[in-house]
Amino acid sequence: MTDTTDLAIQPADIDAAAARLAGVAHRTPVLTSRQADERSGAKVFFKCENFQRMGAFKFRGAYNALAQFTPAQRAAGVIAFSSGNHAQAIALAARLLGMPSVIVMPQDAPPAKLAATRGYQHGQRGSEVILYDRYREDREAIGRRLAAERGMTLIPPFDHPHVMAGQGTAAAELIDEVGPLDLLVVCVGGGGLISGSAVAAHARSPGIEVIGVEPEAGNDTQLSLAAGHIVTIDTPRTIADGAQTQASGKLTFPVIQRLVSRVVTVSDAQLVSAMRFFAERMKMVVEPTGCLGAAALFEGVIDARARRVGVIISGGNVDLARYGALLAGS
């Protein structure tokens, strides 16, 4: 088993997160597709987090983090910054746990994600959404300032051990259900999902290879692995809004360095092709970020022939008008 004792999370943290999430998070389905197997030459198992509560894997990490708040922290509430899915996850988890929430979101976030976040907060005293310009303002600085002013606890979207451990339960469930895998393919934004998943995968399926997938315009983690240190880029312009991060996290990157074999990239056009496949062949709505892993398989960016492959579909939260336009090619 790969040594993880010096990393931010251990397999035991993922097991503890699973216990907290039991009966709260959905145990999402694992689906297969003959067409997907034929296109990739592999036996592919899709872990469908688009069917998770609030429509994405982010609920796992958010609830695991908030469930560990002290009574004083719960009374003061939580603050988070997010392009959409972490925002919804924190808003829903806070509502379930009876605490106020403040969410800092980009003003160009998908309207469906803004509306859903506000909807989850409805009726929670002290809950609100604060908008910012993602290309001109620093969301982390805004979050830290508001947390200090209001006495709230800041939970970042990926660089937090409780968030990372919660996200890792998705890969743990996948392998527990289908058995050992040769390869696990995971989308990469800031690294919360892939770091937690890599720890879970190596513990449950020794010898597994873990590969991350980023959008071409947002390959900060790929650049960081090549450089041997965290590289920061400008906010990427890509339809994969959940992967518009500028850099990996200080906690997530060491896990990626240790447990992820490499990170590859796909284009926005390849993401749209994967979205169309899921809609036409598997009757699923998958957001662009959620298609990163599948697109890399379908387009041959990853050679998975004759291997048992797990792919985490990270979410399905996409504005329907935008979704229709992308599939129509406009």
C-alpha positions in Angstrom: 0.0 0.0 0.0 1.3 3.5 -0.9 2.4 5.4 2.2 0.2 8.5 2.9 1.2 9.2 6.5 2.7 12.6 5.7 -0.2 13.8 3.5 -3.2 15.9 4.6 -5.6 12.9 4.7 -5.4 9.2 5.3 -7.7 6.3 4.3 -9.1 6.3 7.8 -10.3 9.9 7.3 -12.2 8.8 4.2 -13.8 6.0 6.2 -14.8 8.4 8.9 -16.3 10.8 6.3 -18.3 7.9 4.9 -19.8 7.2 8.3 -20.9 10.9 8.7 -22.4 10.8 5.2 -24.3 7.6 5.6 -28.0 8.2 5.3 -27.4 11.8 4.3 -25.5 11.7 1.0 -26.9 9.6 -1.9 -25.0 6.5 -2.7 -24.9 7.4 -6.4 -25.3 4.8 -9.1 -22.4 3.2 -11.1 -23.5 2.9 -14.7 -21.9 1.1 -17.7 -22.3 1.5 -21.4 -21.5 -0.9 -24.2 -20.9 2.1 -26.6 -18.5 3.6 -24.0 -16.6 0.3 -23.8 -16.4 0.1 -27.5 -15.1 3.7 -28.0 -12.4 3.3 -25.3 -11.6 -0.4 -25.7 -11.9 -0.7 -21.9 -14.5 -1.9 -19.4 -15.7 1.4 -18.0 -17.6 2.1 -14.8 -19.1 5.6 -14.5 -19.6 6.8 -10.9 -22.5 9.2 -11.5 -22.2 12.1 -9.0 -24.6 14.1 -11.2 -27.2 12.1 -9.2 -25.8 13.3 -5.9 -27.7 15.7 -3.7 -27.5 19.2 -5.2 -26.2 17.5 -8.4 -22.5 17.1 -7.7 -19.9 15.3 -5.6 -19.3 18.6 -3.7 -22.0 17.7 -1.2 -19.8 15.0 0.2 -17.0 17.3 1.2 -19.2 20.2 2.3 -21.3 18.1 4.6 -18.3 16.2 6.1 -16.7 19.6 6.9 -19.7 21.3 8.4 -20.7 18.2 10.4 -17.5 18.6 12.4 -18.2 22.2 13.4 -18.3 23.0 17.1 -21.5 24.4 18.6 -20.0 27.9 18.5 -19.0 27.6 14.8 -22.5 26.4 14.0 -24.1 29.4 15.7 -21.8 31.8 13.8 -22.2 30.0 10.4 -20.1 29.2 7.4 -18.7 31.2 4.6 -17.5 29.8 1.2 -16.4 30.9 -2.2 -17.3 28.9 -5.3 -18.1 29.0 -9.0 -21.3 27.1 -8.3 -21.2 23.5 -7.1 -19.3 24.0 -3.8 -21.7 27.0 -3.3 -24.8 24.8 -3.6 -23.2 22.1 -1.5 -22.3 24.4 1.4 -25.7 26.1 1.2 -27.5 22.7 1.4 -25.3 21.3 4.1 -25.7 24.4 6.2 -29.4 24.2 5.9 -29.5 20.6 6.9 -27.3 21.4 9.9 -29.3 24.5 10.8 -26.6 27.1 10.4 -26.4 30.4 8.4 -24.2 30.6 5.3 -22.6 33.3 3.2 -21.5 32.3 -0.3 -19.2 34.3 -2.5 -19.9 33.5 -6.2 -18.7 35.0 -9.5 -21.2 37.3 -11.1 -21.0 35.2 -14.3 -21.8 31.9 -12.6 -24.4 29.8 -14.4 -27.8 31.2 -13.6 -29.0 27.8 -12.6 -26.3 27.5 -10.0 -27.0 30.9 -8.6 -30.7 30.2 -8.3 -30.1 26.8 -6.7 -27.7 28.2 -4.1 -30.2 30.9 -3.1 -32.9 28.3 -3.1 -31.0 26.0 -0.7 -30.5 29.0 1.6 -34.2 30.0 1.6 -35.4 30.5 5.2 -32.0 30.3 6.7 -31.5 33.5 8.8 -28.2 35.2 8.0 -27.7 33.4 4.7 -26.8 35.3 1.5 -25.0 35.2 -1.8 -22.3 37.9 -2.5 -21.2 38.3 -6.2 -17.8 39.2 -7.4 -15.9 39.6 -10.8 -13.8 36.4 -11.2 -11.4 38.1 -13.6 -10.7 41.2 -11.5 -11.3 40.3 -7.9 -9.7 37.7 -5.5 -12.4 35.5 -4.1 -10.2 34.1 -1.4 -9.4 37.6 -0.1 -13.1 38.4 -0.1 -13.9 35.2 1.8 -11.2 35.8 4.4 -12.2 39.4 4.9 -15.9 38.5 5.4 -15.0 35.6 7.7 -13.0 37.9 9.9 -15.7 40.6 10.0 -18.5 38.3 10.7 -16.9 35.6 12.9 -17.8 32.9 10.5 -15.8 29.8 9.5 -14.4 29.8 6.0 -14.6 26.4 4.2 -12.7 26.6 0.9 -13.9 24.5 -2.1 -11.0 22.1 -2.2 -7.9 22.9 0.0 -9.3 21.6 3.3 -8.7 18.1 4.8 -12.3 17.5 5.7 -13.4 18.5 2.2 -10.8 16.3 0.6 -11.8 13.3 2.8 -15.5 13.8 2.0 -14.8 13.9 -1.8 -12.8 10.7 -1.5 -15.9 8.7 -0.5 -17.0 8.8 -4.1 -14.1 6.7 -5.3 -14.3 4.5 -2.2 -18.0 3.7 -3.0 -17.1 3.0 -6.6 -14.4 0.5 -5.9 -16.4 -1.1 -3.0 -19.2 -1.7 -5.5 -17.3 -2.9 -8.7 -14.1 -4.3 -7.2 -10.5 -3.6 -8.0 -9.7 -1.2 -10.9 -6.7 -0.8 -13.1 -7.3 2.9 -13.7 -9.3 5.7 -12.1 -9.9 8.8 -14.2 -10.9 12.0 -12.3 -11.5 15.6 -13.4 -9.2 18.2 -11.8 -10.0 21.7 -10.7 -8.3 22.6 -7.4 -7.7 19.0 -6.6 -10.1 18.2 -3.8 -11.8 15.3 -5.7 -8.8 13.8 -7.2 -6.7 13.9 -4.0 -9.4 12.3 -1.9 -10.2 9.8 -4.6 -6.5 8.9 -5.1 -6.1 8.2 -1.4 -9.2 6.0 -1.4 -8.3 4.2 -4.6 -4.7 3.3 -3.6 -6.0 2.0 -0.3 -8.7 -0.2 -1.8 -7.1 -1.2 -5.1 -3.3 -1.5 -4.7 -1.5 -1.0 -8.0 -4.2 1.2 -9.4 -3.2 4.1 -11.7 -4.9 7.4 -11.2 -5.0 10.0 -14.0 -6.4 13.5 -13.8 -8.0 15.5 -16.6 -8.1 19.3 -16.9 -9.5 21.6 -19.7 -6.8 22.7 -22.1 -7.2 26.3 -21.1 -6.9 25.5 -17.4 -3.9 23.1 -17.1 -2.4 24.5 -14.0 -2.0 21.1 -12.3 -0.4 19.6 -15.3 2.1 22.5 -15.4 2.6 22.2 -11.6 3.5 18.5 -11.9 6.0 19.3 -14.7 7.6 22.1 -12.6 7.6 20.2 -9.4 5.9 23.0 -7.5 2.5 24.8 -7.6 2.1 27.0 -10.8 -0.5 29.7 -10.9 -2.2 30.7 -14.1 -4.7 33.4 -15.1 -8.4 32.4 -14.6 -9.0 30.0 -17.6 -11.7 30.7 -20.1 -13.4 27.4 -20.6 -16.9 25.9 -20.6 -15.7 23.7 -17.7 -16.6 26.3 -15.1 -16.0 23.9 -12.3 -12.3 23.7 -13.4 -11.6 27.4 -13.7 -9.2 27.3 -10.9 -5.9 29.2 -11.1 -3.8 26.8 -9.0 -3.8 23.5 -7.1 -4.2 23.7 -3.3 -1.3 23.6 -0.8 -2.8 20.4 0.7 -4.1 18.8 -2.5 -1.0 19.2 -4.6 1.3 17.0 -2.5 -1.3 14.2 -2.7 -1.5 14.6 -6.5 2.3 14.5 -6.7 2.5 11.3 -4.7 -0.5 9.4 -5.9 -1.5 10.6 -9.4 0.5 9.3 -12.3 -0.2 12.2 -14.7 -2.7 14.9 -15.7 -3.9 15.2 -19.3 -6.1 17.8 -21.0 -9.0 17.9 -23.4 -10.6 20.7 -25.4 -13.9 22.4 -24.9 -15.1 20.8 -28.2 -14.2 17.4 -26.9 -16.2 18.1 -23.7 -19.3 19.0 -25.8 -18.8 15.7 -27.7 -18.8 13.8 -24.4 -21.9 15.8 -23.2 -23.7 14.7 -26.4 -22.7 11.1 -25.8 -24.1 11.1 -22.3 -27.3 12.7 -23.5 -27.9 10.5 -26.5 -26.6 7.2 -25.3 -27.0 7.1 -21.6 -29.8 9.6 -21.2 -27.9 11.7 -18.7 -27.4 15.4 -18.2 -23.7 16.0 -17.4 -22.2 19.4 -17.0 -19.0 20.2 -19.0 -16.6 19.7 -16.0 -18.2 16.4 -15.4 -17.3 15.2 -18.9 -13.5 15.7 -18.5 -12.7 12.1 -17.6 -14.9 10.6 -20.2 -13.7 12.9 -22.9 -10.1 11.9 -22.3 -11.1 8.2 -22.7 -13.3 8.7 -25.8 -10.8 10.9 -27.6 -7.9 8.5 -27.0 -6.0 11.0 -24.8 -5.8 8.2 -22.3 -5.0 4.7 -23.7 -7.2 2.5 -21.5 -7.5 -0.5 -23.8 -8.2 -3.9 -22.1 -8.3 -2.3 -18.7 -11.0 -2.0 -15.9 -11.5 1.8 -15.7 -13.5 3.9 -13.2 -14.5 7.4 -14.3 -16.0 9.9 -11.8 -18.7 12.0 -13.4 -18.5 15.0 -11.1 -21.8 16.7 -11.6 -24.8 17.6 -13.7 -25.5 21.3 -12.8 -25.7 23.2 -16.1 -28.0 25.9 -17.2 -30.5 24.2 -19.6 -30.4 27.0 -22.1 -26.6 26.9 -22.2 -26.7 23.1 -22.3 -29.0 23.1 -25.3 -26.9 25.7 -27.1 -23.7 23.7 -26.6 -25.3 20.5 -27.8 -26.7 22.3 -30.8 -23.3 23.7 -31.7 -24.2 27.3 -31.2 
